[in-house]
Amino acid sequence: MSRIFNFNAGPATLPTAVMNEAAAGFADYNGLGYGILEASHRSPEFQEVIDTAEQNIRTILSVPDDYAVLFLQGGASMQFAMIPMNFLPAAGAADFVDTGVWSKKAIKEAKLFGAVSIAASSGESNYDRIPAVSEWTRNDDAAYLHITSNNTIYGTQFQHTPDVAGGVPLMADMSSDIMSRAIDVSTYGLIYAGAQKNLGPSGVTLVIIRKDLAERSPESVPSMLKYATHISSNSLFNTPPTFAIYMLMLTSRWVLNEGGLPAIEARNRKKARRLYDIIDADDYYSGHASPGSRSIMNVCFRLPTPELEQSFITTANARGMIGLKGHRSIGGCRASIYNAMPEAGVECLADFMVDFRRKNG
Ligand SMILES: *Cc1c(COP(=O)(O)O)cnc(C)c1O
């Protein structure tokens, strides 16, 4: 079978080794005579899968012991509501840094529970940058501060974790850059990520939460939407998405086998640099993100005309590269180059970009 290079933003490409391993054990897991999809979530087989997935995440991200690692459902979008439901009192206010569509969706949900204050926004320049921390207006008594660490649609990314002095918990949507670079988990109150960009397939959401925060939820929060419920039941309060967790276990094991985050991060930076160097070479391609805010996961760029962009996407398709169309809110092209995108895929795209520019410049 010949695999094409899939630059889709999510669900996204998965490591070929992971796909092959899942396929090999699909109907007969470890010689048991049945597949892991068919295993009870209370079985020892599945318990080992979920324990290994958690342990892999803890190892890769150096998660401190006072943090819980949870596998939930509802996607990152559920977290937009679950965080304020648990941590934003009706009389309280939360600070948000507005860096685009996903931030705005999180803000909309938070407003259902309490007040929201926008600490900073790059909306006036169509979200082409992460506002510098020196420009932020924060409240020292905010219930929490929420950021979107990587903006999948615009190709912008926080280059550093913002320094949140004063004990305001930092909540971060890391859906599109989790496990792509080193982070210091202890500087966050809660990290969440839908799995379908860097962790595996859709259907499971990773949440890493400082355990003492979970004690703060109001009594009125339904059990399923309370973090404490999932902490005390080790993500087995109800039937979890067993196959998605299994795939996440395989994907995280692949990251470890590849050399863990240091190796993955170095490779990601190299891949991104390859594409940005071509974009910067002249003004044929123009990047959406301002250089100081560039994402190493989503590279967004334009060509001189919409017609050339369409031709670029169609021709790339014919050469075995799919998913290069930009999000409708900014247009142009987008190459999502998550952990599982091999260097060969980026090389193939880079060669094509140079070739296309030469022929259509
Ligand atoms: C994809 C994405 C989401 C949406 O995730 P769902 O799992 O579909 O709810 C939210 N935030 C960011 C940054 C994303 O990239």
The ligand as an SDF file (V2000), in Angstrom:
LIG
                    3D

 15 15  0  0  0  0  0  0  0  0999 V2000
   -9.3860   21.1820   16.6800 C   0  0  0  0  0  0  0  0  0  0  0  0
   -9.3720   22.1650   17.7900 C   0  0  0  0  0  0  0  0  0  0  0  0
  -10.4430   22.2970   18.6900 C   0  0  0  0  0  0  0  0  0  0  0  0
  -11.7390   21.5100   18.5370 C   0  0  0  0  0  0  0  0  0  0  0  0
  -11.6140   20.2750   19.0590 O   0  0  0  0  0  0  0  0  0  0  0  0
  -12.8620   19.2570   19.1510 P   0  0  0  0  0  0  0  0  0  0  0  0
  -12.1990   18.0580   19.7190 O   0  0  0  0  0  0  0  0  0  0  0  0
  -13.3860   19.0880   17.7650 O   0  0  0  0  0  0  0  0  0  0  0  0
  -13.8630   19.8500   20.0590 O   0  0  0  0  0  0  0  0  0  0  0  0
  -10.3250   23.1900   19.7300 C   0  0  0  0  0  0  0  0  0  0  0  0
   -9.2180   23.9360   19.8840 N   0  0  0  0  0  0  0  0  0  0  0  0
   -8.1770   23.8500   19.0240 C   0  0  0  0  0  0  0  0  0  0  0  0
   -6.9740   24.7040   19.2480 C   0  0  0  0  0  0  0  0  0  0  0  0
   -8.2300   22.9710   17.9570 C   0  0  0  0  0  0  0  0  0  0  0  0
   -7.1970   22.8830   17.1080 O   0  0  0  0  0  0  0  0  0  0  0  0
  1  2  1  0
  2  3  1  0
  2 14  2  0
  3  4  1  0
  3 10  2  0
  4  5  1  0
  5  6  1  0
  6  7  2  0
  6  8  1  0
  6  9  1  0
 10 11  1  0
 11 12  2  0
 12 13  1  0
 12 14  1  0
 14 15  1  0
M  END
$$$$
